[in-house]
Amino acid sequence: MTRSDTALFVGGTRFIGRHTVEAFRDAGYAVTTFSRGTHDDPFADRDGVDNYTGDRTVRADLVAARDAGDPDVVVDFVGLHPEEVREATDVFADCRYVYVSSGSAYVPGDVPMREDRTALHPCEPAQEDDDSAETYGPRKAECDRAVFAAAAEGVEAMAVRPMLVQGPHDYTERFGYWVDRVAANDRVLVPGDGGSLLHRVYVKDLADALLRVAEDGEPGEAYNAAGRSAYSLRRSLELIADGLDTEVEVVTASERELAAHDVEPAAFPLYTPDPMLVATDKLAALGWESTPPAESVAETARAHADAGVTGPDEALDRETEAAVIDALTE
């Protein structure tokens, strides 16, 4: 397709969005971000980036943002409920609409999970308006179905399903937990044998994926987004250490050994007991490539270390971690 030159981002001022603004600006787009204004706007003084303040759950605000930004492309970062996506695909029916979904939309089990083969979660009507973590996957799946329904009616609507996103400005601090552990300690505890395999995508690669789908994606299609090279939790720590120019000893603990200290594997960010991988050939067919892990992890690690990121509040505390390590290595 011929590239458009105006884009509206529903959301776009925090993590994934701020990197996507840079990708679109580098490609020559004028960008308008549409947000509630509850967070600082990192582009307040940036030429070629405007902000429109409003509530995406209010149709009149969506219409006003559309009229103000006059977009050819819309990227929707913050659609969490199916009715929001149905509304957005209606308001932006004359635009190329890219919905940021999630790998959580899939029913897990396939390795790898594929866009056209792996089942999506069902979503009961009562789940559509829920905000709990338990309904996140079903809601994202139903949002994808809303995208497909809009495409069937002629809207140029597509979905991108990122796996866990990591990179600079990640406010979830999940990867930052491991950066902090490696930066501050010689020995770091990981659950199991360290082979936990959760597919991830570098945020700058995801931004490029959204740009490519916006320009060349096929309406009615979904595209997985994850690194072309997956790596284990143990390997993550080794790459972090390399990026921070330090060394780390990975200490592993079985579920039974952790239970002796009242610790569950789920207390460790990024841990998954079963491989969570997706196929990425559909996105690669658009010319997309991912950054090598050594490069992306090093940049992420340095950014988190410089920002003083320590990890989510609910993650395992260092005192307990040290006690488990001591018991295993005495």
C-alpha positions as CSV (number, residue, x, y, z in Angstrom):
1,M,0.0,0.0,0.0
2,T,1.0,3.7,-0.3
3,R,2.2,4.9,3.1
4,S,-0.1,7.3,4.8
5,D,1.4,10.2,6.8
6,T,-0.9,10.9,9.7
7,A,-1.4,8.5,12.7
8,L,-3.5,8.6,15.8
9,F,-2.5,6.6,18.8
10,V,-5.2,5.7,21.3
11,G,-2.9,5.7,24.3
12,G,0.8,6.1,23.5
13,T,2.5,8.1,26.2
14,R,4.0,5.4,28.6
15,F,5.8,2.3,27.4
16,I,4.9,0.6,24.1
17,G,3.3,3.7,22.8
18,R,6.3,6.0,23.3
19,H,8.6,3.7,21.3
20,T,5.9,3.4,18.6
21,V,5.7,7.2,18.4
22,E,9.4,7.3,17.6
23,A,9.1,4.5,15.0
24,F,6.3,6.3,13.2
25,R,8.0,9.7,13.4
26,D,11.2,8.2,12.0
27,A,9.0,6.8,9.1
28,G,7.7,10.3,8.4
29,Y,4.3,10.3,10.1
30,A,2.8,13.2,12.0
31,V,1.4,11.6,15.2
32,T,-1.4,12.6,17.6
33,T,-1.6,10.7,20.9
34,F,-5.0,10.5,22.5
35,S,-4.9,9.9,26.3
36,R,-6.6,11.0,29.5
37,G,-3.6,13.1,30.4
38,T,-3.0,11.3,33.7
39,H,0.7,10.7,33.0
40,D,3.4,13.1,31.8
41,D,3.5,13.5,28.1
42,P,7.1,12.7,27.0
43,F,6.4,14.4,23.6
44,A,5.1,17.7,25.0
45,D,7.9,19.7,23.2
46,R,8.3,17.4,20.3
47,D,7.7,18.7,16.7
48,G,5.3,16.5,14.8
49,V,3.6,15.0,17.8
50,D,0.4,16.4,19.2
51,N,-1.7,15.3,22.1
52,Y,-5.5,15.2,22.4
53,T,-6.9,14.7,25.9
54,G,-10.0,12.6,26.3
55,D,-11.5,9.3,27.4
56,R,-11.4,6.5,25.0
57,T,-14.5,4.9,26.6
58,V,-16.6,8.0,25.5
59,R,-17.6,7.9,21.9
60,A,-17.8,11.7,21.6
61,D,-14.2,11.9,22.7
62,L,-13.1,9.3,20.1
63,V,-14.9,11.3,17.4
64,A,-13.3,14.5,18.5
65,A,-9.9,13.0,18.5
66,R,-10.5,11.6,15.0
67,D,-11.6,14.9,13.7
68,A,-8.7,16.7,15.3
69,G,-6.0,14.3,14.2
70,D,-7.6,13.4,10.8
71,P,-5.7,10.1,10.9
72,D,-5.0,7.7,8.1
73,V,-3.7,5.1,10.6
74,V,-5.0,4.4,14.1
75,V,-3.1,2.3,16.6
76,D,-5.1,1.3,19.6
77,F,-2.9,0.4,22.6
78,V,-5.5,0.5,25.4
79,G,-8.5,-1.4,24.2
80,L,-9.2,-3.7,27.2
81,H,-12.9,-4.5,26.7
82,P,-14.6,-5.8,23.5
83,E,-17.2,-3.0,23.4
84,E,-14.3,-0.4,23.3
85,V,-12.9,-2.1,20.2
86,R,-16.3,-2.4,18.6
87,E,-16.8,1.4,19.2
88,A,-13.3,2.2,17.9
89,T,-13.6,0.2,14.7
90,D,-16.9,2.0,14.0
91,V,-15.5,5.5,14.7
92,F,-12.3,4.8,12.8
93,A,-14.0,2.9,10.0
94,D,-12.3,4.9,7.3
95,C,-8.8,4.4,8.8
96,R,-6.3,1.6,8.9
97,Y,-6.9,0.4,12.4
98,V,-4.3,-1.7,14.3
99,Y,-5.4,-3.2,17.6
100,V,-2.7,-4.1,20.1
101,S,-3.8,-7.5,21.4
102,S,-1.8,-10.0,23.4
103,G,-0.5,-13.6,23.2
104,S,-2.7,-14.1,26.2
105,A,-5.6,-14.3,23.8
106,Y,-4.6,-17.9,23.0
107,V,-5.7,-21.0,24.8
108,P,-2.2,-22.2,25.8
109,G,-1.0,-25.7,24.8
110,D,0.4,-25.4,21.3
111,V,4.1,-25.0,20.9
112,P,4.4,-22.7,19.1
113,M,1.0,-21.0,19.1
114,R,0.0,-20.0,15.5
115,E,-2.4,-17.2,14.4
116,D,-4.6,-19.4,12.2
117,R,-4.4,-22.7,14.2
118,T,-4.3,-22.1,17.9
119,A,-7.7,-21.6,19.5
120,L,-8.6,-18.3,21.2
121,H,-10.1,-18.1,24.6
122,P,-13.9,-18.0,24.7
123,C,-15.3,-15.0,26.4
124,E,-18.6,-15.1,28.3
125,P,-20.8,-11.9,28.2
126,A,-20.2,-11.4,31.9
127,Q,-16.4,-11.4,31.3
128,E,-16.5,-8.6,28.8
129,D,-16.8,-5.8,31.3
130,D,-14.7,-7.4,34.0
131,D,-11.3,-6.0,34.9
132,S,-9.7,-8.9,36.7
133,A,-6.5,-10.6,35.6
134,E,-8.4,-13.8,35.2
135,T,-10.5,-12.5,32.4
136,Y,-7.6,-10.6,30.6
137,G,-7.0,-13.4,28.0
138,P,-10.7,-14.0,27.2
139,R,-11.3,-10.2,26.9
140,K,-8.3,-9.8,24.5
141,A,-9.6,-12.7,22.5
142,E,-13.0,-11.2,22.2
143,C,-11.4,-7.9,21.2
144,D,-9.7,-9.7,18.4
145,R,-13.0,-11.2,17.3
146,A,-14.4,-7.6,17.2
147,V,-11.5,-6.6,14.9
148,F,-12.2,-9.6,12.6
149,A,-15.9,-8.7,12.5
150,A,-15.2,-5.1,11.6
151,A,-12.8,-6.3,8.8
152,A,-15.6,-8.5,7.5
153,E,-17.7,-5.3,7.1
154,G,-15.0,-3.6,5.1
155,V,-12.9,-1.9,7.8
156,E,-9.1,-2.2,7.3
157,A,-8.7,-3.6,10.8
158,M,-5.9,-5.9,12.0
159,A,-4.6,-7.2,15.3
160,V,-1.0,-7.6,16.6
161,R,-0.5,-10.1,19.4
162,P,2.7,-9.4,21.3
163,M,4.1,-11.8,23.9
164,L,5.7,-10.3,27.0
165,V,7.2,-6.9,26.1
166,Q,10.4,-5.7,27.6
167,G,12.6,-2.7,27.1
168,P,13.3,0.8,28.4
169,H,10.5,2.6,30.2
170,D,8.7,-0.7,31.1
171,Y,6.7,0.4,34.1
172,T,5.7,-3.2,35.0
173,E,9.3,-3.7,36.2
174,R,9.0,-7.5,35.6
175,F,12.3,-7.7,33.6
176,G,13.7,-5.0,35.9
177,Y,13.5,-7.4,38.8
178,W,16.1,-9.7,37.2
179,V,18.3,-6.7,36.2
180,D,18.3,-5.5,39.8
181,R,19.1,-9.0,41.1
182,V,22.0,-9.4,38.7
183,A,23.3,-5.9,39.3
184,A,23.3,-6.2,43.1
185,N,24.2,-9.8,43.8
186,D,26.8,-12.4,42.8
187,R,24.2,-15.2,43.1
188,V,20.7,-15.1,41.9
189,L,17.9,-17.7,42.5
190,V,15.7,-19.0,39.7
191,P,12.9,-21.5,39.9
192,G,13.2,-25.0,38.4
193,D,16.3,-25.6,36.3
194,G,16.3,-22.1,34.8
195,G,14.9,-23.4,31.5
196,S,11.6,-21.6,31.8
197,L,10.8,-20.4,28.3
198,L,8.5,-17.4,27.9
199,H,8.6,-15.8,24.5
200,R,9.3,-12.1,24.7
201,V,9.5,-9.1,22.3
202,Y,11.8,-6.1,22.5
203,V,9.7,-3.0,22.7
204,K,11.5,-1.3,19.7
205,D,10.9,-4.4,17.6
206,L,7.2,-4.3,18.6
207,A,7.0,-0.7,17.5
208,D,8.4,-1.6,14.1
209,A,5.9,-4.5,13.9
210,L,3.0,-2.1,14.5
211,L,4.4,0.2,11.8
212,R,4.7,-2.7,9.3
213,V,1.2,-4.0,10.0
214,A,-0.2,-0.5,9.8
215,E,1.4,-0.1,6.3
216,D,1.3,-3.6,4.8
217,G,-0.9,-5.8,7.0
218,E,-3.9,-7.6,5.6
219,P,-7.3,-6.5,7.1
220,G,-8.9,-9.2,9.2
221,E,-5.6,-10.8,10.1
222,A,-3.7,-11.2,13.4
223,Y,0.1,-11.1,13.6
224,N,2.1,-12.6,16.5
225,A,5.0,-10.4,17.7
226,A,7.9,-12.0,19.5
227,G,11.6,-12.3,19.1
228,R,12.8,-14.5,16.3
229,S,15.2,-16.1,18.9
230,A,13.6,-17.2,22.2
231,Y,15.8,-17.7,25.3
232,S,15.4,-19.1,28.7
233,L,15.2,-17.4,32.1
234,R,18.7,-18.7,32.9
235,R,20.0,-17.2,29.6
236,S,18.3,-13.9,30.4
237,L,20.4,-13.6,33.5
238,E,23.6,-14.4,31.6
239,L,22.7,-11.8,28.9
240,I,21.9,-9.2,31.6
241,A,25.3,-9.8,33.3
242,D,27.0,-9.4,29.9
243,G,25.2,-6.2,29.3
244,L,26.1,-4.8,32.7
245,D,29.7,-6.0,32.4
246,T,29.4,-8.2,35.5
247,E,29.1,-11.9,36.4
248,V,26.3,-13.9,37.9
249,E,26.0,-17.4,39.4
250,V,22.5,-18.8,38.7
251,V,21.2,-20.9,41.6
252,T,18.3,-23.2,40.8
253,A,15.6,-24.5,43.2
254,S,12.9,-27.1,42.7
255,E,9.3,-26.5,43.7
256,R,9.9,-28.6,46.8
257,E,13.0,-26.7,47.8
258,L,11.2,-23.4,47.3
259,A,8.2,-24.7,49.3
260,A,10.5,-25.3,52.3
261,H,10.7,-21.5,52.5
262,D,7.0,-20.9,51.7
263,V,8.0,-19.6,48.2
264,E,6.1,-20.5,45.0
265,P,7.6,-20.4,41.5
266,A,5.0,-17.8,40.6
267,A,6.8,-15.3,42.9
268,F,9.4,-15.0,40.2
269,P,8.6,-12.6,37.3
270,L,8.7,-14.1,33.8
271,Y,8.5,-17.6,35.1
272,T,6.3,-20.1,33.3
273,P,6.1,-23.8,34.0
274,D,5.4,-24.7,30.4
275,P,6.9,-23.2,27.2
276,M,5.0,-20.2,25.9
277,L,6.1,-19.7,22.4
278,V,4.5,-18.2,19.2
279,A,5.2,-18.6,15.5
280,T,6.3,-15.3,13.9
281,D,6.5,-16.2,10.3
282,K,3.5,-14.1,9.3
283,L,5.1,-10.9,10.7
284,A,8.4,-11.8,9.2
285,A,6.7,-12.1,5.8
286,L,6.1,-8.3,6.0
287,G,9.9,-7.8,6.2
288,W,10.0,-7.6,10.0
289,E,13.1,-8.8,11.9
290,S,13.9,-8.7,15.6
291,T,17.0,-7.4,17.4
292,P,19.5,-10.1,18.5
293,P,18.9,-10.9,22.2
294,A,22.4,-9.9,23.3
295,E,21.8,-6.4,22.0
296,S,18.2,-5.9,23.1
297,V,18.8,-7.3,26.6
298,A,21.9,-5.3,27.1
299,E,20.1,-2.0,26.2
300,T,17.2,-2.9,28.4
301,A,19.4,-3.9,31.3
302,R,21.4,-0.7,31.2
303,A,18.2,1.4,31.0
304,H,16.6,-0.3,34.0
305,A,19.9,-0.1,36.0
306,D,20.2,3.7,35.2
307,A,16.5,4.2,36.2
308,G,17.0,2.3,39.5
309,V,14.2,-0.2,38.7
310,T,13.9,-2.9,41.4
311,G,10.9,-5.0,40.3
312,P,7.2,-5.4,41.2
313,D,6.2,-5.0,44.8
314,E,4.7,-8.5,44.8
315,A,7.9,-10.2,43.6
316,L,10.1,-12.3,45.9
317,D,12.0,-10.2,48.4
318,R,15.8,-10.4,48.5
319,E,16.0,-11.5,52.1
320,T,13.9,-14.6,51.4
321,E,15.8,-15.3,48.2
322,A,19.1,-15.1,50.1
323,A,17.9,-17.5,52.7
324,V,16.9,-20.1,50.0
325,I,20.3,-19.6,48.3
326,D,22.2,-20.1,51.6
327,A,20.2,-23.3,52.3
328,L,21.0,-24.7,48.9
329,T,24.6,-23.8,48.8
330,E,25.8,-24.6,52.3
